[in-house]
Amino acid sequence: MALVTGGNGGIGRGIGLGLAGAGARIVIAARDAAKTERVIAEIKELGGSAVGVACDVMRRSDLELAVQTARETFGGLHILVNNAGIVGGGPPAEIAEEIWDRVVDTNLKASFQCAQVAFPLLRESGGKVINVASEYALFGSERVLPYSASKGGVLQLTKSLAIAWARERIQVNAIIPGWIRTAMTAPLDHYPPMRDLILQRTPAGRFGEPEELAGAAVFLASRASDFVTGIALPVDGGYAIS
């Protein structure tokens, strides 16, 4: 049983489909009901099982409902994927407090709160937490400072929870997606200089597809990773090493 926040699009969808293909039953926690229903249909076409729950990760009550849905529908929770995230920024001296708070609360605080809410069920199952970080967590960015800072925090959250929960048989790891074709990166198609710079730096010479996150997620969600905790696994076509 897996709960994927923001699982109705982009990287979350790719991970959800991958986990479903490996046999997991999926709870998709996201805001857009129509998008959620489309992904549920895709999972069912794979022969899998999935339900959706309306969820704004900035509301703890919504996170509690998502975890409750996993318990009531599938009998528990084995895998938590903290994927929901937003981007925001601007010149650092001009970033409004509202933007900072919204980005950091969505990307970092909500990941912690969701893990906290899910902890009792994860402890019962000896479960897995997978946090979705970003290359910006490694390199920083003058353009999207709140996003970069929040994703850096996600890496430290991952390490800290891994230490705290290891004796509870819970493994906590992170995936660092590279430049993946999603709605968040789509605007780069209108900025060829930056797009071309990214492609030049990426040894694979291309953007990744959301489905290409599935292999890493399935590994980190499986018993094969029972002695793996606190790591941040790049899935980036080599961007981080170039």
KOLVEX-9349 format. One record per residue (C-alpha): residue number from 1; residue in three letters; x, y, z. Coordinates in Angstrom, 2 decimals. Layout:
BEGIN
<NUM; 'Ala'; <X; Y; Z>> ...
***
This chain:
BEGIN
<1; 'Met'; <0.00; 0.00; 0.00>> <2; 'Ala'; <1.45; 3.32; -1.08>> <3; 'Leu'; <0.39; 6.92; -0.56>> <4; 'Val'; <1.70; 9.36; -3.16>> <5; 'Thr'; <1.16; 13.07; -2.60>> <6; 'Gly'; <0.81; 15.03; -5.81>> <7; 'Gly'; <0.44; 11.67; -7.53>> <8; 'Asn'; <-1.87; 12.83; -10.29>> <9; 'Gly'; <0.72; 14.42; -12.56>> <10; 'Gly'; <4.36; 14.69; -13.51>> <11; 'Ile'; <6.87; 12.86; -11.37>> <12; 'Gly'; <4.22; 11.75; -8.88>> <13; 'Arg'; <2.23; 10.10; -11.65>> <14; 'Gly'; <5.35; 8.39; -12.97>> <15; 'Ile'; <6.20; 7.02; -9.54>> <16; 'Gly'; <2.61; 5.98; -8.84>> <17; 'Leu'; <2.35; 4.06; -12.11>> <18; 'Gly'; <5.68; 2.38; -11.42>> <19; 'Leu'; <4.68; 1.29; -7.93>> <20; 'Ala'; <1.31; 0.06; -9.21>> <21; 'Gly'; <3.06; -1.93; -11.93>> <22; 'Ala'; <5.16; -3.58; -9.22>> <23; 'Gly'; <2.01; -4.62; -7.35>> <24; 'Ala'; <1.39; -1.79; -4.89>> <25; 'Arg'; <-2.09; -0.50; -4.21>> <26; 'Ile'; <-2.07; 3.27; -4.49>> <27; 'Val'; <-3.69; 6.20; -2.71>> <28; 'Ile'; <-3.29; 9.37; -4.77>> <29; 'Ala'; <-3.49; 12.45; -2.57>> <30; 'Ala'; <-3.84; 15.57; -4.72>> <31; 'Arg'; <-5.98; 18.63; -5.28>> <32; 'Asp'; <-7.27; 18.19; -8.84>> <33; 'Ala'; <-9.96; 15.50; -8.78>> <34; 'Ala'; <-10.23; 15.21; -12.56>> <35; 'Lys'; <-6.49; 14.60; -12.96>> <36; 'Thr'; <-6.59; 12.09; -10.13>> <37; 'Glu'; <-9.37; 10.13; -11.82>> <38; 'Arg'; <-7.38; 9.94; -15.04>> <39; 'Val'; <-4.38; 8.46; -13.25>> <40; 'Ile'; <-6.59; 6.01; -11.35>> <41; 'Ala'; <-7.93; 4.85; -14.72>> <42; 'Glu'; <-4.35; 4.37; -15.96>> <43; 'Ile'; <-3.46; 2.30; -12.92>> <44; 'Lys'; <-6.55; 0.14; -13.36>> <45; 'Glu'; <-5.61; -0.42; -17.00>> <46; 'Leu'; <-2.36; -1.89; -15.66>> <47; 'Gly'; <-4.42; -4.26; -13.54>> <48; 'Gly'; <-3.70; -2.30; -10.38>> <49; 'Ser'; <-5.83; -0.83; -7.63>> <50; 'Ala'; <-6.01; 2.83; -6.69>> <51; 'Val'; <-8.18; 5.40; -4.97>> <52; 'Gly'; <-7.97; 9.17; -4.81>> <53; 'Val'; <-8.40; 11.59; -1.95>> <54; 'Ala'; <-8.69; 15.37; -2.19>> <55; 'Cys'; <-5.65; 16.73; -0.40>> <56; 'Asp'; <-3.95; 20.06; 0.06>> <57; 'Val'; <-0.68; 19.09; 1.73>> <58; 'Met'; <-0.56; 22.43; 3.53>> <59; 'Arg'; <-3.54; 21.29; 5.62>> <60; 'Arg'; <-2.69; 18.70; 8.23>> <61; 'Ser'; <-6.30; 17.55; 8.36>> <62; 'Asp'; <-6.09; 16.63; 4.67>> <63; 'Leu'; <-2.93; 14.61; 5.32>> <64; 'Glu'; <-4.68; 12.81; 8.16>> <65; 'Leu'; <-7.58; 12.01; 5.84>> <66; 'Ala'; <-5.19; 10.63; 3.19>> <67; 'Val'; <-3.52; 8.32; 5.71>> <68; 'Gln'; <-6.91; 7.29; 7.09>> <69; 'Thr'; <-8.03; 6.46; 3.54>> <70; 'Ala'; <-5.02; 4.17; 3.10>> <71; 'Arg'; <-5.85; 2.36; 6.33>> <72; 'Glu'; <-9.57; 2.02; 5.65>> <73; 'Thr'; <-9.28; 1.11; 1.97>> <74; 'Phe'; <-6.19; -1.08; 1.90>> <75; 'Gly'; <-5.70; -2.04; 5.54>> <76; 'Gly'; <-2.55; -0.07; 6.25>> <77; 'Leu'; <0.36; 1.77; 4.73>> <78; 'His'; <3.75; 0.47; 3.62>> <79; 'Ile'; <5.07; 3.25; 1.40>> <80; 'Leu'; <4.85; 7.04; 1.66>> <81; 'Val'; <6.01; 9.15; -1.27>> <82; 'Asn'; <6.31; 12.84; -0.41>> <83; 'Asn'; <6.18; 14.24; -3.92>> <84; 'Ala'; <3.84; 17.25; -3.87>> <85; 'Gly'; <5.74; 20.46; -4.49>> <86; 'Ile'; <5.63; 23.91; -6.02>> <87; 'Val'; <8.21; 26.33; -7.36>> <88; 'Gly'; <8.57; 30.04; -6.72>> <89; 'Gly'; <11.24; 32.67; -6.63>> <90; 'Gly'; <12.49; 35.87; -8.18>> <91; 'Pro'; <15.42; 38.17; -7.33>> <92; 'Pro'; <16.38; 37.24; -3.74>> <93; 'Ala'; <16.11; 40.81; -2.46>> <94; 'Glu'; <12.54; 41.01; -3.77>> <95; 'Ile'; <11.04; 37.67; -2.74>> <96; 'Ala'; <7.85; 38.27; -0.79>> <97; 'Glu'; <7.37; 36.55; 2.54>> <98; 'Glu'; <4.15; 35.01; 1.23>> <99; 'Ile'; <6.02; 33.29; -1.62>> <100; 'Trp'; <8.75; 32.04; 0.70>> <101; 'Asp'; <6.25; 30.63; 3.19>> <102; 'Arg'; <4.08; 28.97; 0.54>> <103; 'Val'; <7.00; 27.23; -1.18>> <104; 'Val'; <8.80; 26.14; 1.99>> <105; 'Asp'; <5.59; 25.02; 3.70>> <106; 'Thr'; <4.48; 22.99; 0.67>> <107; 'Asn'; <7.81; 21.37; -0.13>> <108; 'Leu'; <9.39; 20.91; 3.29>> <109; 'Lys'; <6.95; 21.37; 6.16>> <110; 'Ala'; <4.27; 19.26; 4.47>> <111; 'Ser'; <6.76; 16.44; 3.83>> <112; 'Phe'; <7.59; 16.36; 7.52>> <113; 'Gln'; <3.96; 16.55; 8.61>> <114; 'Cys'; <2.90; 13.80; 6.21>> <115; 'Ala'; <5.66; 11.54; 7.51>> <116; 'Gln'; <4.65; 12.39; 11.06>> <117; 'Val'; <0.99; 11.57; 10.41>> <118; 'Ala'; <1.89; 8.34; 8.61>> <119; 'Phe'; <4.38; 7.20; 11.26>> <120; 'Pro'; <2.07; 4.92; 13.29>> <121; 'Leu'; <1.09; 2.91; 10.20>> <122; 'Leu'; <4.65; 2.86; 8.85>> <123; 'Arg'; <5.89; 1.57; 12.21>> <124; 'Glu'; <3.36; -1.26; 12.06>> <125; 'Ser'; <4.46; -2.28; 8.57>> <126; 'Gly'; <8.18; -1.57; 8.77>> <127; 'Gly'; <7.56; 0.86; 5.95>> <128; 'Lys'; <9.35; 3.11; 3.53>> <129; 'Val'; <9.41; 6.88; 3.10>> <130; 'Ile'; <10.56; 8.32; -0.22>> <131; 'Asn'; <11.03; 12.08; -0.37>> <132; 'Val'; <11.33; 13.82; -3.74>> <133; 'Ala'; <14.09; 16.41; -3.71>> <134; 'Ser'; <15.69; 18.29; -6.62>> <135; 'Glu'; <19.03; 19.03; -8.27>> <136; 'Tyr'; <18.58; 22.52; -6.84>> <137; 'Ala'; <19.03; 20.97; -3.40>> <138; 'Leu'; <22.62; 20.23; -4.44>> <139; 'Phe'; <23.55; 23.30; -6.44>> <140; 'Gly'; <21.29; 26.14; -5.30>> <141; 'Ser'; <19.70; 28.68; -7.58>> <142; 'Glu'; <19.59; 32.44; -7.79>> <143; 'Arg'; <16.29; 32.21; -9.68>> <144; 'Val'; <14.18; 30.01; -7.37>> <145; 'Leu'; <15.80; 30.45; -3.96>> <146; 'Pro'; <12.79; 29.32; -1.86>> <147; 'Tyr'; <12.49; 26.16; -3.94>> <148; 'Ser'; <16.21; 25.43; -3.67>> <149; 'Ala'; <16.24; 26.04; 0.08>> <150; 'Ser'; <13.16; 23.90; 0.66>> <151; 'Lys'; <14.55; 21.00; -1.34>> <152; 'Gly'; <17.86; 21.26; 0.49>> <153; 'Gly'; <15.81; 20.95; 3.64>> <154; 'Val'; <14.15; 17.84; 2.23>> <155; 'Leu'; <17.57; 16.18; 2.02>> <156; 'Gln'; <18.32; 16.97; 5.68>> <157; 'Leu'; <14.82; 15.89; 6.68>> <158; 'Thr'; <15.50; 12.58; 4.93>> <159; 'Lys'; <18.76; 12.02; 6.80>> <160; 'Ser'; <17.28; 13.01; 10.15>> <161; 'Leu'; <14.20; 10.81; 9.85>> <162; 'Ala'; <16.38; 7.94; 8.63>> <163; 'Ile'; <18.40; 8.15; 11.84>> <164; 'Ala'; <15.37; 8.61; 14.07>> <165; 'Trp'; <13.30; 5.78; 12.62>> <166; 'Ala'; <15.89; 3.15; 11.74>> <167; 'Arg'; <15.17; 1.17; 14.90>> <168; 'Glu'; <11.48; 1.22; 13.99>> <169; 'Arg'; <12.39; -0.70; 10.78>> <170; 'Ile'; <11.44; 2.32; 8.66>> <171; 'Gln'; <13.78; 3.32; 5.85>> <172; 'Val'; <13.73; 6.95; 4.72>> <173; 'Asn'; <15.39; 7.89; 1.44>> <174; 'Ala'; <15.20; 10.60; -1.19>> <175; 'Ile'; <15.17; 10.70; -4.97>> <176; 'Ile'; <16.82; 13.63; -6.70>> <177; 'Pro'; <15.15; 14.04; -10.10>> <178; 'Gly'; <17.16; 15.73; -12.80>> <179; 'Trp'; <15.53; 17.75; -15.54>> <180; 'Ile'; <12.33; 15.83; -16.17>> <181; 'Arg'; <9.65; 16.74; -18.72>> <182; 'Thr'; <6.76; 17.95; -16.55>> <183; 'Ala'; <4.47; 20.94; -16.40>> <184; 'Met'; <7.02; 22.57; -14.10>> <185; 'Thr'; <9.82; 22.37; -16.68>> <186; 'Ala'; <7.63; 22.98; -19.76>> <187; 'Pro'; <8.36; 26.76; -19.81>> <188; 'Leu'; <11.99; 25.92; -20.67>> <189; 'Asp'; <10.80; 25.13; -24.19>> <190; 'His'; <10.36; 28.89; -24.58>> <191; 'Tyr'; <13.88; 29.66; -23.31>> <192; 'Pro'; <16.24; 27.84; -25.69>> <193; 'Pro'; <19.48; 29.21; -24.14>> <194; 'Met'; <18.73; 27.71; -20.71>> <195; 'Arg'; <17.26; 24.54; -22.20>> <196; 'Asp'; <20.34; 24.05; -24.37>> <197; 'Leu'; <22.66; 24.69; -21.41>> <198; 'Ile'; <20.88; 21.97; -19.45>> <199; 'Leu'; <21.16; 19.53; -22.35>> <200; 'Gln'; <24.85; 20.30; -22.77>> <201; 'Arg'; <25.51; 19.62; -19.09>> <202; 'Thr'; <23.51; 16.39; -19.04>> <203; 'Pro'; <25.67; 13.49; -20.27>> <204; 'Ala'; <22.56; 11.65; -21.47>> <205; 'Gly'; <21.87; 14.63; -23.71>> <206; 'Arg'; <18.15; 14.82; -23.05>> <207; 'Phe'; <15.45; 15.54; -20.49>> <208; 'Gly'; <14.10; 12.58; -18.56>> <209; 'Glu'; <10.53; 11.33; -18.61>> <210; 'Pro'; <8.43; 11.00; -15.42>> <211; 'Glu'; <8.19; 7.24; -15.87>> <212; 'Glu'; <11.97; 7.03; -15.57>> <213; 'Leu'; <11.68; 7.76; -11.84>> <214; 'Ala'; <9.76; 4.52; -11.37>> <215; 'Gly'; <12.76; 2.19; -11.13>> <216; 'Ala'; <14.40; 4.13; -8.31>> <217; 'Ala'; <11.08; 4.41; -6.48>> <218; 'Val'; <10.31; 0.70; -6.77>> <219; 'Phe'; <13.77; -0.18; -5.43>> <220; 'Leu'; <13.50; 2.22; -2.48>> <221; 'Ala'; <9.97; 0.99; -1.75>> <222; 'Ser'; <10.86; -2.71; -1.83>> <223; 'Arg'; <12.42; -5.18; 0.57>> <224; 'Ala'; <15.52; -5.00; -1.65>> <225; 'Ser'; <16.37; -1.70; 0.07>> <226; 'Asp'; <15.85; -2.82; 3.68>> <227; 'Phe'; <19.47; -1.95; 4.56>> <228; 'Val'; <19.45; 1.32; 2.61>> <229; 'Thr'; <18.45; 4.45; 4.48>> <230; 'Gly'; <19.27; 8.14; 4.49>> <231; 'Ile'; <20.49; 8.25; 0.88>> <232; 'Ala'; <19.67; 10.71; -1.89>> <233; 'Leu'; <19.60; 8.92; -5.25>> <234; 'Pro'; <19.99; 11.12; -8.35>> <235; 'Val'; <17.94; 10.11; -11.40>> <236; 'Asp'; <19.27; 12.74; -13.74>> <237; 'Gly'; <21.07; 11.35; -16.76>> <238; 'Gly'; <24.38; 12.28; -15.11>> <239; 'Tyr'; <23.64; 15.98; -14.59>> <240; 'Ala'; <24.98; 15.98; -11.02>> <241; 'Ile'; <28.38; 14.54; -11.98>> <242; 'Ser'; <29.17; 16.82; -14.91>> 
***
